[in-house]
């Protein structure tokens, strides 16, 4: 007699969804690489369905966003959005080929399977059914580049949408949330600080300007500035306050040379309604009024320079809105939450498109070796899209 606990059939992928996910994973779209081969594959697939699409290139024309619309003309409707780039696999120990679909024990392995090619595959698999339906409103598709390195691609996509005659009213971003609806996340500013000192032999250290030591004082100031941020808390987020941290530093060439240059990268992840510039201005003022004059008394060319690396706003959508209630019904989950990671959602929201986040897989697997999404999660995403299609026909 079969043991009922072990004889249950595992969920399976449809052949079309397997084919699409395998196609997406086979493209190495690490952010440092071009995504054009993947974008062209999506464009060709949409062409086969009779759906024209538009590419919005970066200035170098090495990467592109893709935008498409199906259904009736006019404003309104729903946009399904995802980024096509993935994080590197460098230095990670993988048991499975990272740029190839591997199915094992109900899981689909591959870089980007959770974050977020699994969602894009589900969307593409559903496109023919949307195309064949009598939709009462348009369905928009928006696939971007360079989200992982600071949401760099989506502003051009938003400009394109805003200049088009038809504008979506709502957006679902399919980041991995285990199919739990998400209404908010913090904003982020990433910056680089370059400290220019003056080199000399370390035996005559007072005659030089030690760039590393001045960078260390700035990093210490960042640590000090992080403390008062803990006083403003919002328990909807984890951690419930804005944070500052230094993530990268480099400088110096030899122990017996006073270092002429040092640079470090830092970020602030901030709550909605936080004045991020108030904190950053304190750091810049400390550099300009306290450190730089001291540096230039030794050498006039010494100085401190800040540059922006990446920036995106927070997202905070009303979880009691009609859109949120509809997403609850489509996804089959009424438990709204926030996430610690950022998305392109704040940028869409600023552009006037109400935005929520809901997609298959978990960020517990994202960015890690042997990244995977379960077949069950992909099935729930397909169910959500089918519920959305039915709603867009009957609403």
N, C-alpha and C positions, 0 to 999 in steps of 0.2 A: 504494500500500500504506500502511495506517495505521501511524504510528509507535507502537510498543507503549508507549512512555513517556508518550504524551499521550492515548491513546485509552481509558485506564482510566476506568470510570464513577465519578463522584463519589458518595459516600454521600448518601443522601436521608433527609429526615424523613418519618415517617408523617403522614398528614393530621391524625390526632387529636393527635399530639404537637405538630405545627405550630400547630394551633388553640389548644391549651392554653398553649404558650409565648407565643404572640401575645397571648392574653388576659392573662396575668400581666404581661408587659412593658408593656401599654397602661395599667396602673394606676401612676400616680406615687405610689410609696410611700416617697419620701424621708422619713427619720426625723422631720422636722419636720411632715410631713403625716399625715393619718389613713390607716390601712390598711383601714378597714372595708369599702370597696367591693370590694377584692380578697378579703378574708376571706369576704364574703357570696357572691362568685362561686364560691369554693371550696366553701362550704357548699351552695350550690345544685347544684353538680356532684356532690357526694357524695350529696345527697338523690336525685338522678336514678339513682344506683347502689343506692339503698336503704340507704344508710349514714347513720345519724344522727350529728350532730356537736354539740359543745358549744363555746360561746364564753366566754372568760374575759377580761373587760374590764379596762382600766385604770380608776382611780378616776373620771376624767372621762368615761368611756364614749366616748372618741374613738378608741380603738384596742382591738384584741382579739387574743388568742391563739385558735387553734382546736385542739381535741383530738377525735379520733375513734378508734374501735376496731372492728375487724371480725374475724370468726373466732369460735372457741369462747370461752366465759367462762373465767375463772380467771387466776391469776398466770402470769407468764412471757411468752414471746414477744419480738418484736423491735419496736422503735420507730424510725420513720423521721422525722427531725427537720430542720427548716430555718427560717430567719428570713425574714420577708416584707419587711422594710424594706431600703432601698438608700441609698447615699451620694448627696450632691447632684451635680448636673452644672454648678453655677454656676461661671463662669469657665473652663470647659473648652471646647475647640474640637472639635466633633463633625462628622464627615463624614456621619453617618447620624442620623435622628431618634432621640433617646435613648429615647423612650417608645413605640417602635414596633418590631416585629420586622422586620429586614431581613436577608434571606439573600443572601450574596455569596461566591462562591468557597469554598463549603464551610464558611462561618462564619455564625453567627447573632448579629447585632449588636443591642445595646440595653442600657440601664442595668439591671444585675441579671442579665443573661444568664448570666454566670459566677457571680456572687456574689449570690443563689444560686437564682434562679428557674428556671434550667435543670434543677437537681435536682428542684425541686418539680414541674415539668412532667412529668418522667420518672415520678415517684411517682404523680401523678394519672393519667397514661396507663396505668400498670400496675394501678391499683386495680380495674378491672372483672375482670381475670384473677384477682387475689387473692380477690375477692368470690365468684367462681364456683368456686373451688377448695375442696377438702375439707381446710382447714388443720387441723393438729394442735395449733396454738397460736395465740394472738391476734396480729394485726398492729395496731400503734398508730401513729397519725399525729399529729404535734405541730408546729404552725406558729406561730411567735412574732412579736412586734413588738419594735422598738427594740433589736435586738442591736447594731447599728452604733454606738450611742451609749452602750454600756456594759452590754449584756445586761440591760436594765431590765425587759423583759417576761416573760422565762422564769421568774423566781421564782414568779409567780402561777400559771403553767402547772404548775410542779412541785408547788406546794401542792395544786392541783386533782387531779393524778395521785395524789399520796400519800393524798388523802382518798377516792379512788375504791376500789371493792372489788378491782379487778384492776390489778396493777402490772407493767410491763414488766421483763424481766430484762436486755435488751441494747438499745443505742441506736446507730444509725448517723446521724451528722450529715453532711449532704451538702455541706459547704463545698468550694470548688474545690481539689482536690488532684491533678488530672490522673489521677484514678481510682487513685491510689496510696494504700494504707492508711496512716493516721497514728495513732500511739498517744500523742502528747504535744505539749504546748505550754506556754509560760510563763503564769503568772498576771499580772494587772494591777491596779494601783490608780491611779486618776486623782483628783487633788485640786486644789482652788483655794485660793490663799492671798490674803487680803484685808488690805492694810496701810492703816491709817488714820493719817494724819499730822495736821499742823496748817498751814493755809495762811497765808501772809503775803506782802507785797511782797518780791520777790527782792533788793531793795536792803538788806533787813533779814533776810537768810536765816537767821542764827543764832537768830532769834526764832521760826522755824517748825520743823516736823518734816517733813523731806522724805521723803514716802512712797516715791518712786521709788528713792531712794538706799538706804533700808532694804530694799526689795524686792530690789535688786541684791545686797545682802549675803546675803540668804537664798538667792538663786539661786547665788551663789558657794559658799555652804555646800553646796548640792545637788551642785555639781560636785565638791567635796571628798569628799562622802559616796559618790559614784559610784566613786571609785578603789578603795577596799578591796573593793568588790563583785567586782572582777575576780579576786580571789584564790580565790574559790570557783567552780570551773568544772565544767561537765558537757558533755562533747564531743558528747553526743547533740543538743545545741541549738545554734542559730546566731543571734547570737553565743553562745558557751558560758558566759556569766555574766549575772547580773542587771544591768539598766541603769536609770539615772535620766536624765530629760531634761525641760527646760522647753519647752513648745510654744506658749505664747501669753502675751502681756503687754500691759497697757494702763494708762495713767495720765497725769495732768497735763492742764492746759487751756491754758496759755500759758507762754512762756519766762520772763516776768517775774513769775510767781507760783510760790512754793514749793508743790509739788503736795501736795494734801491726801489724795489717794487713789491707790492703785495696786493692781492685782491681777494675778496670773499663775497659769497652769495648768501643772501638771507631772504626770508619770506615772512609775511604777516598774513595769517588766516583770521578773518575778522567777522564778527557777528553783523547781521543786518542792523542798520541805524547807527553803526559805529563810524566815527570820523577818523578814517584811516590816515588822512593827511596830518591830523593833529599830532599823532605819534611820530610819523616819519619826519615832520618838520622839526621836532625836538632833536632827533638824531642829526639832521642836517645842520641845525643851528649849533649844536655842540661841535660838529666838525669845523664849521666856518668861523665861529667866534672864539673857540677855545683851542682846538688842536692846530688848525692851519696857521694861525699867527705864530705859535711856538715853533712850528716846523720851518717857517719862512725866516725866522730870525737866524737860523743856521744856514739855510740856502733858499734863495728867492724862488727857485723853480719848483720847490716842493709843494704838494697840494693833495686835495682829496676830491674825487669826482664820483658822483652817483649816476647810474643808468638803470632804466627800467628793463627788466627781462620779460615779464609777463604780468598780466593783470586781468582778472575777471570779477564781476560783481557777485554778491550773494544772491541766492534765490529764496524767496519767501512768498509762496502762493497760499491763498486762503483755503485750508482743507475743508471748509464748509461750503465752498463755492459749488455751483451746479456742475462745473467741469470736474471737480474732485469727486462729486457724487457719481457722475457718469463713469469716471475711471474706476471707481470702486466696483461698479457693476460689471464693467468690461473685464477687469482683472480678477474678479471674484475675491477681492480682499478689501476689507473696510478698515484695516489697521494702518493708518497713515503715520509716517515717521520722517525724520531728517537723516542725512548721511554726513559723515565727516569729510568725504572727498568732494571735490568740486566738479562741476559740469558746465556745459555751454548754456544751461538753462537761464542763468541770470541775464545773459546777453539777449536771448530771445525775449525774455520778460521785459527788459528795458525797451525792446523794439516794439512792444505793444502786443506780443503774442503770449497769452496765458500758458504757462508751462508747468508740467509735472514730470516726474521721472519714474519710470517703471520698466524693468527689463529682466531677462532671465540670467541666472547665475549669481554668484556672490563675489564681492570684492575681496573676500577672504582668499579667493583663488587668483584674483587678478594680480598681475605684475610679478607673480611667483613662478618658479620652475614647475613644470607639469601642470600648467594652468588648464582648467577644464570647466565645462558646463554640463550639467546632467541632462539626459534625454528628457527626464520628467519636467525640468524647468523649460526646455524648449517647447515641450508640449503645452505647458501652461501659457506660454507666450503666444503660440499659435491659436489657442483658445481665446485669448484676449483679443487678438486681431480679428478672429471670426465674429466675436461679439460686437466689436467696433463696426465691422462691415454691416452686420445686421442692423445696427443702430443707424448707420448712415443711409441705409435703404429706407428705413421706416420712420425716421425722425422728421 
